Amino acid sequence: MVKDFQGKLFVFSAPSGSGKTTIVRHLLAQDRFNLEFSISATSREPRSNEKDGVDYYYISLADFKQKIKSEEFLEWEEVYRDNFYGTLKTEVERIWAKGKHVIFDIDVVGGLRIKEKFPEQTLAVFVKPPDINELIRRLKNRGEESEDKINMRVAKASVELATAPQFDKIIKNYDLEVALQDAEDLVDEFLGLKKTTKH
C-alpha cells in the first residue's frame, strides 16, 4: 500500500435495494469529505447503461481468477456462480495517491473483509431497509431483473441482514432524508470534522 498518504475507508454495505448507492452518491457530492468512489472489478458482463472504468472494471472470468491467485485483490467474492466481484489493491492505492479518502459500495462479505484488513482506518456501515417486503417492492420497481433474479437477491438479503451487528454502525433507511443526514453525521464524526448529533 502507498505509505505517504493512508486515508480513511468508508464501507457501505447492504442487501440490494436498500438504498446504499443513493447514500454513497450523496456523500460523494459533499466536497468537505474529500471522498472518491472505489470502483469494483467484476467478471459479469456490463449492463446496457454501464461503462468500464466508471461503474466497474469489467474483466474476464479467467483474468479474475488469475488476479485472485496473484493476490491482487483486497477482497473478492463469488456472489453468484461464476459471477465474481472484488476490490483491486491498485484501486485503493490510486485514490490514496490523490490524497483522498475511499468510499465503497460493496457486498457485506467484502465490506467486513476490508474492515478486518484496516480495522483502525475503516468505518463499516450497514444500510438496513424497512423490511423484506419493501425490498422486494424496490427491486421490482427497478424493472431490471427477472423474477428468478429478484428471488435470488431476496434470499441473499435475509442472510445479509443477519450480518448487520458485525458492522460499526447501522443506518435504517426508512426515510431517505433522515438516512442521508445520519450518513453525513457518521462521516463527519469519523473524519473528526465535527461531533455528531443524535436524531
C-alpha positions in Angstrom: 0.0 0.0 0.0 1.0 3.6 -0.6 2.8 4.8 2.5 2.8 8.6 2.1 -0.9 9.0 2.5 -3.3 6.5 4.0 -6.7 7.9 4.1 -9.9 6.6 5.7 -12.0 3.9 4.2 -15.8 4.2 4.3 -17.6 0.9 3.6 -21.3 1.0 2.9 -22.9 -2.5 2.6 -26.5 -3.6 2.4 -28.8 -6.0 0.6 -29.6 -4.9 -3.0 -32.4 -2.4 -3.0 -31.7 -0.9 0.5 -30.6 2.5 -0.9 -26.9 2.3 -0.2 -26.0 3.5 -3.7 -28.1 6.6 -3.2 -26.5 7.3 0.1 -22.9 6.8 -1.3 -23.7 9.2 -4.2 -24.9 11.8 -1.8 -21.8 11.6 0.3 -19.6 11.8 -2.8 -21.3 15.1 -3.6 -20.2 16.6 -0.3 -16.9 18.3 -1.1 -15.8 18.7 2.5 -15.4 14.9 2.9 -12.8 14.6 0.1 -14.1 11.2 -1.0 -13.5 9.2 -4.1 -15.5 6.1 -5.1 -13.7 2.7 -5.2 -14.7 1.1 -8.4 -15.0 -2.7 -8.0 -13.9 -5.3 -10.5 -16.4 -7.8 -11.8 -16.4 -10.8 -14.1 -20.0 -10.2 -15.2 -21.0 -8.6 -18.4 -21.8 -4.9 -18.3 -25.4 -3.9 -18.4 -26.5 -1.6 -21.3 -26.1 1.7 -19.3 -22.8 0.8 -17.7 -19.3 1.9 -18.6 -16.0 0.1 -18.0 -13.8 2.1 -15.5 -16.8 4.1 -14.3 -19.4 1.6 -13.0 -17.0 -1.4 -12.7 -13.7 -2.7 -14.1 -15.0 -5.5 -16.3 -12.6 -8.4 -16.6 -13.0 -11.9 -17.9 -13.6 -14.8 -15.6 -10.1 -16.2 -16.4 -8.4 -12.9 -15.7 -10.3 -12.5 -12.4 -9.3 -16.0 -11.2 -5.7 -15.2 -12.2 -5.7 -12.0 -10.2 -7.1 -13.9 -7.2 -4.1 -16.3 -7.5 -1.6 -13.5 -7.6 -3.3 -11.8 -4.6 -4.2 -8.6 -6.4 -7.5 -8.1 -4.5 -8.1 -6.6 -1.1 -11.3 -8.6 -1.0 -13.3 -10.7 -3.5 -16.3 -12.9 -3.6 -18.1 -15.2 -5.9 -21.5 -13.5 -5.4 -23.4 -15.8 -7.8 -22.0 -18.8 -9.7 -19.1 -17.6 -11.9 -20.0 -14.0 -11.0 -17.1 -12.5 -9.1 -16.8 -9.1 -7.6 -13.7 -7.7 -5.8 -11.7 -4.6 -4.9 -8.3 -4.4 -6.5 -5.4 -3.2 -4.3 -4.4 -0.8 -7.0 -7.8 0.9 -6.8 -7.3 2.0 -3.2 -3.7 3.0 -4.0 -4.9 5.1 -6.9 -7.3 7.0 -4.6 -4.8 7.4 -1.7 -2.2 8.7 -4.2 -4.6 11.6 -4.9 -4.8 12.4 -1.2 -8.4 11.3 -0.9 -10.5 9.0 1.3 -12.0 5.9 -0.2 -15.8 5.1 -0.2 -17.0 1.7 -1.0 -20.5 0.5 -2.1 -20.0 -3.3 -1.7 -21.3 -6.6 -0.7 -21.5 -7.3 3.1 -18.8 -10.0 2.9 -16.4 -7.7 1.1 -17.2 -4.9 3.5 -16.3 -6.9 6.5 -13.1 -8.1 4.9 -11.9 -4.6 4.3 -12.8 -3.7 8.0 -10.7 -6.7 9.0 -7.7 -5.6 7.0 -7.8 -2.0 8.0 -9.6 -2.0 11.4 -8.5 1.5 12.6 -9.0 3.3 9.2 -12.3 1.8 8.2 -15.8 2.8 9.2 -18.1 0.0 8.1 -21.8 1.0 7.8 -24.7 -1.3 7.2 -27.8 0.2 5.5 -31.0 -1.5 6.6 -34.1 -1.5 4.5 -37.5 -1.1 6.3 -38.4 -4.8 5.8 -38.1 -7.6 3.2 -41.4 -6.6 1.6 -40.2 -3.1 0.9 -37.0 -4.6 -0.5 -39.0 -6.8 -2.9 -41.1 -3.7 -4.0 -37.9 -1.6 -4.7 -36.3 -4.4 -6.7 -39.4 -4.9 -8.8 -39.8 -1.2 -9.4 -36.3 -1.1 -10.9 -37.6 -3.3 -13.7 -34.1 -4.5 -14.4 -34.2 -8.2 -13.5 -36.3 -11.3 -13.9 -38.5 -12.8 -11.1 -35.9 -15.5 -10.5 -33.0 -13.0 -10.1 -35.2 -10.9 -7.7 -35.9 -14.1 -5.7 -32.2 -14.9 -5.5 -31.5 -11.4 -4.3 -34.2 -11.6 -1.6 -32.9 -15.0 -0.4 -29.5 -13.4 -0.2 -30.8 -10.4 1.6 -32.1 -12.5 4.5 -28.6 -13.8 5.1 -27.0 -10.4 4.7 -29.4 -8.8 7.2 -28.1 -11.2 9.8 -24.6 -9.7 9.4 -25.7 -6.2 10.4 -24.5 -6.4 14.0 -20.9 -7.1 12.8 -20.7 -3.5 11.3 -19.6 -0.4 13.2 -22.8 1.4 12.5 -26.3 0.7 11.2 -28.3 3.2 9.2 -32.0 2.5 9.0 -33.2 3.7 5.6 -36.9 4.1 6.4 -36.9 7.8 5.4 -34.2 8.8 2.9 -33.7 12.4 4.1 -33.0 11.1 7.6 -30.8 8.3 6.3 -28.7 10.8 4.3 -28.3 13.1 7.3 -27.3 10.1 9.5 -24.7 9.1 6.9 -23.3 12.6 6.8 -23.1 12.7 10.6 -21.2 9.4 10.7 -18.6 10.5 8.1 -18.2 13.9 9.8 -17.5 12.2 13.1 -15.1 9.6 11.7 -13.1 12.3 9.9 -13.1 14.4 13.0 -14.9 17.3 11.3 -17.5 17.7 14.0 -19.1 15.8 16.8 -22.3 14.0 15.6 -25.7 14.9 17.0 -28.1 12.1 17.6 -31.5 12.1 15.9 
